Amino acid sequence: MKTINRICLTGCLLLCLTACDGNWQQHYYQSETTITNEQLIMVSQTTQEYLSGNDSRHLSDMYQFLQDNKVFDMLQKKGQLHTLLMVENDAFKAPEAERAEYIAHSHVTDICLSPSNLYHGERVLMWHQKFVTVGIDSLGLLGDLTHITFNGSPVKEVVKTTDGYIYVLDAMIETPISLQDYINDLPEEYSLFKDMVLASGGKLFDKNNSKPIGIDATGNTLYDTVWIYTNDFFDAKNFSLSSESLTATMLLFSNDVIAQAMAQADSALAAWDMTRDREVLMRWILEVAFYDKMYEASDLIDNDDEKFVDLKSIYDRQWRVEEQSLDLDNPIKVSNGIVYEVKKLRFPNNILIYRIKDFYRNYEYCTAEEKELYFKYDNLKNIEMKSEVEAWTPMPGVWPMHGNVTFSCYLTDASQGFYLDMQLIKPVYDEAGNISSVRPYLIPPGSYRFAMGFFQNMGVTMNVSVIVLNGSERVKLGEASVTVASTTEFHYDRGTFLSDTWPEGYKEAKNDYTHSKKNNYNTDGGAVMAELEIPDLKGDGSALPMIIKLEMPTGKDSRLAFHHWCLRPTSDNY
């Protein structure tokens, strides 16, 4: 942290400034007004005595303004050291009556600000309960007081009084409103975002800080009301939009930007033969919009490799600056942070897709022709769909019933191995909710975690290959060896070896459940490949059909049972 430790005088004389105490008299003889240079004035008067005298006539307009708003009455009652920020008469602009007290209080602090103790970036709490930010450049650090700024307004001179400091500024302080006030005042073109932010919140009457202004016809006191804003969404993260101790960054989304992103998402999902709840996407916008650090535009570029950095929101949502579009040239400063408007938005793939999971039992929904088309195998017999675990739910009425049915079979020749090629297929439901047919999955390019599940204790080791179909071409993407033994890692979809393994929303809810098997509900299964990269083979982002091939080179005389597969997009699948 850098501080000013000297003030330049005419010639080479250095004047060290100390805090507000009596030590000044030990170093300098002071007349009633002693001018040491054009920047620094030391007086043996109180702040009010100096401002009411002839030597401060150039500050008379603002002095009268502060008097009218009872500033000096309050200073007298407090009886403590202070600092005033003032402007000369030609720079004073009288505010509207309803904002007069707010503006007056924005120029007063109970902190005695010695220039020698100021540092760049210091945030000073003023009487209006908002912060003013100190700026000091390289010349300011060498002692030139005119290179100190308060909220960007340069200092013209400093007056040291017996009870504080007066900083005469080039222009009156413009204190930005808080994030809360900024959001409250957003115009209609941002209504979708504004309504989301305010939806879970409310406001409470703050009687202690509301000023009585009269009595109504029924004898009730009328107040110039101050509100305390509450919001469960932010309270859960200890992130108060109205708190002046907050230093935050907010991304601002207009209705047009959201609409364009939604249209793009709908188009992509349609091409992938998938759907996504609009509310999930809107929730992501809300959760990715807020950060507990104030990022300047320069903070968003990694100087080592000249690449944009990734941000993590208060809800641990990923914002990849390089792949989104922010208006970094026009940041909006608020009193407790900074706002960047989003110029263009694209929902990441790992938001459009939570996970893609389905079951080997889909074999039973196929016609005879489809079974030959989608399931190709050798040395398997007695194929049946076998119920292994009855359907259950950890919370009836909240989570659907879920059981375990396997593709169960035996080896035709127990001394030989087998293979099973299964093209990933999904059941298609009719209007009554019954499965009427099947069709292939189309898997978009990107990075996925690949997991599977089987019957526990099969005691086999299998090779698992992943293949995509690019027209008539079979493109092998990866291969792994999987041992299905006594551990529960691959035990149907009940294994809990992986993090983030449950249905969407379940992880956050399950702690409230009492079911003894709540952790074993509808998981991803066991990891086959921690990262499976599906390339963009067509060069246009097209999703392609996929095959999972199981092979076992040696024989076995006991039952085999295959349960499910699961692809979960990684954080890099953006």
Helices and strands as residue ranges (DSSP letters): E 7-8, E 14-15, H 24-27, E 33-35, E 40-43, H 47-51, G 54-59, H 60-68, H 71-78, E 82-87, G 89-91, G 97-99, H 100-105, E 108-109, G 115-117, E 123-125, E 131-136, H 138-141, G 145-147, E 148-150, E 153-161, E 164-169, H 179-184, G 188-190, H 191-199, E 201-205, G 207-209, E 211-215, E 221-224, E 227-231, H 232-235, E 248-252, H 255-271, H 278-288, E 290-291, G 297-300, E 301-302, E 307-308, E 310-312, E 318-320, G 321-323, E 325-326, E 332-334, E 337-344, H 349-352, E 356-359, G 360-365, H 368-374, E 375-378, E 380-392, E 402-411, E 416-423, E 425-429, E 435-440, E 446-454, E 460-470, E 473-484, H 506-509, G 510-512, G 518-520, E 526-534, E 546-554, E 560-569
